[in-house]
Every structure is written in structure tokens, then in C-alpha cells.
Amino acid sequence: MYNTTVEKINGEKHLETIDIKSSGITKNLKIDGLFESIGMDAETELVDNLLVKNDCNYIISDDCTTNIDGIFVAGDCRTKNVRQLTTATSDGTITAYLVIDYLKTKNNKS
């Protein structure tokens, strides 16, 4: 649903309904589950002036690597086409392997 605001989440022991508002009209909708998206601007101020980002503040990365050797990125703060829990989990796994490989390479050079 686009241009819709969830006004209230209802239920005693589990999710039962939500009150949604669209074009000034509030409706009650019976649902069994909810996937919440709270915005499309990445909260990446921590790495301002360090990592390369796009206009929406997503860290530019094709494969969880960044513009700085040894710094990796995972989850919804990096550039990618799909943002949701499953892709963030995958990013975490990929990044863990990249870090391990990076550390092995650095240790072999010492």
C-alpha cells in the first residue's frame, strides 16, 4: 500500500487488525502479519566523509566492500535493489567471509 499511514496496530495476544489512513480516510484492516518499512533514507552519518555514499546516504557497494580496504558494509545501509531482513542477513554472512579472508590476507603479509 502506497501513501498509507498505519495509525494503530491492534490485537491482544497477536496481531489482529491495523487502522490505516489514506487520503484522509481511516479504515480498519484485518491482517495476519505486517512487514514494516520506516523510510528510504539510510542513517549513515557515522561514516560521513569516510565512505562513498549516494544521494540517499546509502553506502556504495556491489559486494559488501567499500571504497576503503578493510571496511565492509552489510544490511540496508548499502546500495542494493532489495531491502528487507532476508537480504540483510545474507549481507551479514557475505561480510563475515570477506572479513575473514581480509584478515587471513593481512596476517600472511606480516
C-alpha positions as CSV (number, residue, x, y, z in Angstrom):
1,M,0.0,0.0,0.0
2,Y,1.4,3.3,-1.0
3,N,0.7,6.7,0.5
4,T,-0.8,5.0,3.5
5,T,0.0,5.5,7.2
6,V,-0.5,2.9,9.9
7,E,-2.3,4.7,12.6
8,K,-2.7,1.9,15.1
9,I,-1.8,-1.8,15.5
10,N,-4.5,-3.8,17.2
11,G,-4.5,-7.2,19.0
12,E,-4.4,-8.8,22.4
13,K,-2.1,-11.9,22.1
14,H,-1.2,-11.5,18.4
15,L,-1.7,-9.1,15.6
16,E,-5.3,-8.9,14.5
17,T,-6.0,-5.7,12.7
18,I,-4.5,-2.3,11.8
19,D,-6.0,1.1,11.4
20,I,-4.7,2.7,8.2
21,K,-5.2,6.2,6.9
22,S,-5.0,7.1,3.2
23,S,-6.3,10.4,1.7
24,G,-7.8,11.4,5.0
25,I,-9.9,8.3,5.4
26,T,-9.2,5.8,8.2
27,K,-10.0,2.1,7.6
28,N,-9.6,-1.0,9.8
29,L,-7.9,-3.8,8.0
30,K,-7.8,-7.4,9.3
31,I,-4.3,-8.9,8.8
32,D,-2.2,-11.8,10.0
33,G,1.2,-10.3,9.6
34,L,3.0,-7.0,9.0
35,F,6.3,-6.0,7.3
36,E,7.2,-2.5,8.3
37,S,9.3,-0.1,6.3
38,I,10.1,3.1,8.1
39,G,11.8,5.1,5.4
40,M,14.2,5.1,2.5
41,D,17.0,7.4,3.8
42,A,19.9,5.5,5.2
43,E,21.2,6.5,8.6
44,T,24.9,6.5,7.8
45,E,26.1,9.8,9.4
46,L,28.7,7.7,11.4
47,V,30.8,7.3,8.2
48,D,30.3,10.8,6.8
49,N,33.5,12.0,5.0
50,L,34.9,8.4,5.1
51,L,32.9,6.1,2.8
52,V,31.4,7.0,-0.6
53,K,27.7,7.3,-0.5
54,N,24.9,8.1,-3.0
55,D,22.3,10.9,-2.8
56,C,20.1,9.0,-0.3
57,N,23.1,8.3,2.0
58,Y,23.4,4.6,1.1
59,I,27.0,3.4,1.2
60,I,28.0,2.5,-2.4
61,S,28.9,-1.2,-2.5
62,D,28.3,-4.0,-5.0
63,D,29.6,-6.9,-2.9
64,C,29.7,-5.6,0.7
65,T,33.1,-4.0,0.2
66,T,33.6,-0.2,0.4
67,N,36.0,2.3,-1.0
68,I,38.3,1.7,1.9
69,D,40.3,-1.5,2.1
70,G,39.3,-3.5,5.2
71,I,36.0,-1.7,5.8
72,F,32.9,-3.6,4.8
73,V,29.2,-2.9,4.8
74,A,26.1,-5.1,5.3
75,G,22.4,-4.6,5.5
76,D,20.0,-1.9,4.4
77,C,22.6,0.9,4.6
78,R,24.3,-0.2,1.5
79,T,23.3,0.3,-2.2
80,K,21.2,-2.7,-3.5
81,N,17.9,-3.3,-5.2
82,V,16.0,-5.2,-2.5
83,R,15.9,-4.1,1.2
84,Q,14.5,-6.5,3.8
85,L,15.5,-8.8,6.5
86,T,16.5,-11.7,4.2
87,T,18.9,-9.6,2.2
88,A,20.4,-8.0,5.3
89,T,21.0,-11.5,6.8
90,S,22.7,-12.6,3.5
91,D,24.9,-9.4,3.6
92,G,26.0,-10.3,7.1
93,T,27.1,-13.7,6.0
94,I,28.9,-12.4,3.0
95,T,30.6,-9.7,5.0
96,A,31.8,-12.2,7.7
97,Y,33.5,-14.2,5.0
98,L,35.0,-11.1,3.4
99,V,36.4,-10.0,6.8
100,I,37.9,-13.5,7.5
101,D,39.5,-13.5,4.1
102,Y,40.8,-10.0,4.6
103,L,42.3,-10.8,8.0
104,K,43.9,-14.0,6.6
105,T,45.5,-12.0,3.7
106,K,46.8,-9.3,6.1
107,N,48.2,-11.9,8.5
108,N,50.1,-13.7,5.7
109,K,51.7,-10.4,4.7
110,S,53.1,-9.8,8.2
